[in-house]
Amino acid sequence: MKIEQVEIIKQYLNIETNYAVIINGQYGIGKTHFYKNYLSPEIKEISLPKDDRKKFTPIHISLFGFKSLEEIQTAIFVELYPILKSKNLKLAVGIGKSLIRGIAQINGAGDIDKYIGDITQEADDWLKYDELVICFDDLDRKSKNLDLRDVFGFINSLVENQGAKILIIANEEQLIKDEHYSSSLREKVIGVSIQFEPNIEDVYKQIIATKYSSSSKSLFDFLETKTSQIVEIIQINQNNFRNLIFFLEHFRTIYYPLEKEFQENKDFYILKDEKLQSVLDFTIAITIEYKLGLINSTNFADIKEFGKDVLSNYDISLFLQNSKKEEKEERTPTYIEIFRNKYFANKKYYFFKSIFYYITGTKSFCIKTLKSELMEYFIVKDGVIPEQDIILNQLSYLGCLNLSDDSYKTLTSKMLEFVDDGKYQLRQYTTVFHFASRFNNILGYNFKNLKKRFKKGIKNGISNYTYNDDLDFHMSVSGDTEFKDDVIEIVTYCLEINKSLQKDNTESELKELFDLFQNDYTSFIQKITEKENEFRYSPFWLEFNLKKVAKTIENLDNEKIWKLGHYFRNRYRVHIYEKICPEKDFIMKLREEINRSTKKRKVKNLKNASLNYLTKILSECENNFP
């Protein structure tokens, strides 16, 4: 279709006309890209019908936000000026007069006659309208202050009186919504309408080649291997290339730190393709939906909810087949059902909070968080995939349906042996219990005994678990899960175990943090001020021994005491984060403790001056608490 579109324009340029050509299509499908990268170079090679010594000169004017004809005239002259200067040309009288108001608006243009030719000049020294191909882009996105009738009138004068060749790029579906638009107005000016239908794959390949083939070769190679998948998603979303570029630029921010982690960590490198695929799937879905204005930080819960279903991480199509029959045609699908069908109809869904927060502008991208999330989903130990996880994958949908009954029973029994030893991660036990009991308890387990077995095994594996702040999300149970109450009982037990781990984990982290405070103050400050660190938003100071804190501060260098004051001032600004409000008591008592110490010594020196400065800051901070 691209070749046909170029040929239509060539034919238009080679005949005498008094009309414009419109290139029509939806927003973001690459109309401007087509003009600049394919059409404009071709136009420059086309000789004038009346003088084969000269070739057409294309200029591109975006009318986005334009409020007056003068702005259009000015923009045309700005595009022509470099040509006039480089070739020592002047505007023919007709073209000069049509732009005279626009030229006058340019500060410093000087005498207008300088740019306009006269009848005494040789014709070869003129630049005339019939040598130009003016492309007016974004006509449908002009300012409401600019009357569409005036624009069409101006274009009509150029094509009828000056012989100019005019291309208009617009989305006619939007153009007809203009209050001054009419079919008669359109017919007077536009002679040919080209429906722009890009070759999606060609445009995609050119975009990634232009952007990444030289500067980001690794990313380019990866994106090239994913051409068919990405092109399919772009087609589903009305061929919008602006959304594609939005995705590409955000994916680049994610890709390179992730690639670096793969290269530096042998264990993390295992299942690299699967990890990259899961990140690609989620990122392209979230970026496009966000760019379309369909998701944001406020419907975060809906996107998370999708991942809660124990079936959704295994096979979405099976879940869809099992949806209630009476709901299939009678109700409007929910947003999350549309989202699922567009992006995850036949693939596993992995939710990445780090990517969602980054795309929606909630937090900056953190590779450390994404790496942790991937390691939760794709478990590797000592360079291999653990046997228990291999079995879990074999029992997942739809693969389990291809097993013989004996194999299915044998693998399930083996899975439960790993449960006995506590080999699975806490978040996996929801799925494991579901796999043991699904298909209406096809293996006939006694649920009372099965739940006891699970709880005993989960407890046996407590030394293998680490606290997971998002465990409640990973173990959530959808309403139509088989034996829902029994699954919830297992979930509740896992959450209790996780809570006990949190206490042990917090105590250990606080001890390490206080050791840093006492022995490596620089590392301590760096740690507690890291953007993604939980201590930045938690009242950890309350957990420290007050007298030991005061004593440590007194032993700091004077410069560090002043810097600590700056830290407290930043932590307790006017609008204090709600969760650290309980630290007000700590601040008051710390100030009193340091004051007592300095009063005892009663010496005027830099140390006491520094400590006095710190207490002054602490006193100011107290007043900021609600």
Sequence and secondary structure as in RCSB ss.txt:
>XXXX:A:sequence
MKIEQVEIIKQYLNIETNYAVIINGQYGIGKTHFYKNYLSPEIKEISLPKDDRKKFTPIHISLFGFKSLEEIQTA
IFVELYPILKSKNLKLAVGIGKSLIRGIAQINGAGDIDKYIGDITQEADDWLKYDELVICFDDLDRKSKNLDLRD
VFGFINSLVENQGAKILIIANEEQLIKDEHYSSSLREKVIGVSIQFEPNIEDVYKQIIATKYSSSSKSLFDFLET
KTSQIVEIIQINQNNFRNLIFFLEHFRTIYYPLEKEFQENKDFYILKDEKLQSVLDFTIAITIEYKLGLINSTNF
ADIKEFGKDVLSNYDISLFLQNSKKEEKEERTPTYIEIFRNKYFANKKYYFFKSIFYYITGTKSFCIKTLKSELM
EYFIVKDGVIPEQDIILNQLSYLGCLNLSDDSYKTLTSKMLEFVDDGKYQLRQYTTVFHFASRFNNILGYNFKNL
KKRFKKGIKNGISNYTYNDDLDFHMSVSGDTEFKDDVIEIVTYCLEINKSLQKDNTESELKELFDLFQNDYTSFI
QKITEKENEFRYSPFWLEFNLKKVAKTIENLDNEKIWKLGHYFRNRYRVHIYEKICPEKDFIMKLREEINRSTKK
RKVKNLKNASLNYLTKILSECENNFP
>XXXX:A:secstr
 HHHHHHHHHHHHTS  SSEEEEE  TTSSHHHHIIIIIHHHHTT EETTEEEEE EEEEEE TT  SHHHHHHH
HHHHHHHHHHHHT EE HHHHHHTHHHHHTSTT   GGGTB  TTS GGGEE GGGEEEEEE GGGS TTS HHH
HHHHHHHHHHHS  EEEEEE HHHHTTSTT  HHHHHHHEEEEEE    HHHHHHHHHHHHHTTT HHHHHHHHH
THHHHHHHHHHTTT HHHHHHHHHHHHHHHHHHHHHHHH HHHHTTHHHHHHHHHHHHHHHHHHHHTTS  GGGH
HHHHHHHHSTTTTT HHHHHHTS GGGTTTS   HHHHHHHHH TTS     HHHHHHHTTSS   HHHHHHHHH
HHS  BTTB  HHHHHHHHTSTTGGGGS HHHHHHHHHHHHHHHHTT S GGGHHHHHHHHHHHHHTT   HHHH
HHHHHHHHHHTGGG    TTHHHHT   TT TTHHHHHHHHHHHHHHHHHHHHHHHHHHHHHHHHHHHH HHHHH
HHHT TT GGGGS GGGGS HHHHHHHHHTS HHHHHHHHHHHHHHT SS  GGGGGGHHHHHHHHHHHHHHHHH
H   SHHHHHHHHHHHHHHHHHTT  
